[in-house]
């Protein structure tokens, strides 16, 4: 989004809605965050079983993005076989009321459409 000043200079401004959706948008991020909120801690394999339509590559990529955005914490246990657990960070937890509200809205819309 570009904003023009009276002096005809253009500067880039950040739209907070765009910023938020870049961090949580996408096909899987909302579902990952929601399921982590329900279970507190999930291993990779558990997430893979819960989110059945995601490929391993996409799940790994999405988890990395969520970790980079400091929404998800990844804890690695140095043992054989390797064990990795995912949980929400405090920042990630802040999103849960909004995701819950979106879930309720989606349920109402689905009921209206009788899907």
C-alpha positions as CSV (number, residue, x, y, z in Angstrom):
1,X,0.0,0.0,0.0
2,X,1.5,3.4,-1.0
3,X,0.6,6.6,0.7
4,X,1.1,10.0,-0.9
5,X,2.2,13.1,1.0
6,X,1.3,16.7,0.1
7,X,4.9,17.1,-1.2
8,X,4.3,14.4,-3.9
9,X,6.7,12.0,-2.2
10,X,5.5,8.4,-2.0
11,X,6.4,6.3,1.0
12,X,5.6,2.7,1.8
13,X,3.3,2.3,4.7
14,X,2.4,-1.0,6.4
15,X,-1.2,-2.0,6.5
16,X,-1.8,-3.8,9.8
17,X,-4.4,-6.1,8.3
18,X,-2.0,-7.2,5.6
19,X,0.7,-7.7,8.2
20,X,-1.5,-9.9,10.3
21,X,-2.7,-12.0,7.4
22,X,0.8,-12.5,6.1
23,X,1.7,-14.0,9.5
24,X,-1.4,-16.2,9.9
25,X,-2.8,-16.5,6.4
26,X,-2.6,-19.5,4.2
27,X,-4.3,-22.9,4.1
28,X,-2.7,-24.5,7.2
29,X,-1.5,-21.8,9.6
30,X,-4.8,-21.2,11.3
31,X,-5.5,-24.9,11.7
32,X,-2.1,-25.5,13.2
33,X,-2.4,-22.7,15.6
34,X,-6.0,-23.8,16.6
35,X,-4.9,-27.4,17.2
36,X,-1.9,-26.3,19.2
37,X,-4.3,-24.3,21.4
38,X,-6.5,-27.3,22.0
39,X,-3.7,-29.7,22.8
40,X,-1.0,-27.3,24.2
41,X,1.8,-29.5,22.8
42,X,1.9,-31.6,19.6
43,X,4.6,-33.6,17.9
44,X,5.1,-33.4,14.2
45,X,3.4,-36.8,13.6
46,X,0.4,-35.8,15.6
47,X,0.0,-32.6,13.5
48,X,0.3,-34.7,10.4
49,X,-2.5,-37.0,11.5
50,X,-4.8,-34.1,12.5
51,X,-4.2,-32.0,9.3
52,X,-4.8,-34.8,6.8
53,X,-4.6,-32.8,3.6
54,X,-1.1,-31.3,4.1
55,X,2.0,-32.8,2.6
56,X,5.0,-33.4,4.8
57,X,7.0,-30.7,2.9
58,X,4.2,-28.1,3.3
59,X,3.7,-28.9,7.0
60,X,7.4,-28.5,7.6
61,X,7.5,-25.2,5.7
62,X,4.4,-23.9,7.5
63,X,5.8,-24.8,10.9
64,X,9.1,-23.1,10.0
65,X,7.2,-19.9,9.0
66,X,5.2,-19.9,12.2
67,X,8.4,-20.4,14.2
68,X,10.2,-17.6,12.3
69,X,7.2,-15.3,13.1
70,X,7.5,-16.3,16.8
71,X,4.0,-17.8,16.9
72,X,5.1,-21.4,17.5
73,X,7.9,-22.7,19.7
74,X,9.8,-25.8,18.5
75,X,11.5,-27.9,21.2
76,X,14.0,-30.6,20.1
77,X,14.9,-33.5,22.3
78,X,18.3,-35.0,21.5
79,X,17.4,-38.6,21.6
80,X,17.0,-41.5,19.3
81,X,14.6,-41.5,17.6
82,X,14.5,-37.7,17.3
83,X,11.6,-36.1,19.2
84,X,10.3,-32.6,18.3
85,X,7.4,-30.9,20.0
86,X,5.5,-27.7,19.0
87,X,3.6,-25.4,21.2
88,X,2.3,-21.8,21.0
89,X,4.3,-18.9,22.1
90,X,2.8,-16.1,24.1
91,X,2.4,-14.2,20.9
92,X,0.7,-17.2,19.3
93,X,-1.7,-17.5,22.2
94,X,-2.8,-13.9,21.7
95,X,-4.2,-15.0,18.3
96,X,-6.5,-17.7,19.7
97,X,-9.5,-15.5,20.6
98,X,-9.5,-14.1,17.1
99,X,-9.2,-17.6,15.5
100,X,-12.0,-18.8,17.8
101,X,-14.2,-15.9,16.6
102,X,-13.4,-16.7,13.0
103,X,-14.3,-20.4,13.7
104,X,-17.6,-19.4,15.1
105,X,-18.3,-17.1,12.2
106,X,-17.4,-19.9,9.7
107,X,-19.7,-22.3,11.5
108,X,-22.6,-19.9,11.2
109,X,-21.9,-19.3,7.5
110,X,-21.7,-23.0,6.9
111,X,-25.0,-23.6,8.7
112,X,-26.7,-20.8,6.6
113,X,-25.4,-22.5,3.4
114,X,-26.4,-25.9,4.8
115,X,-23.0,-27.3,3.8
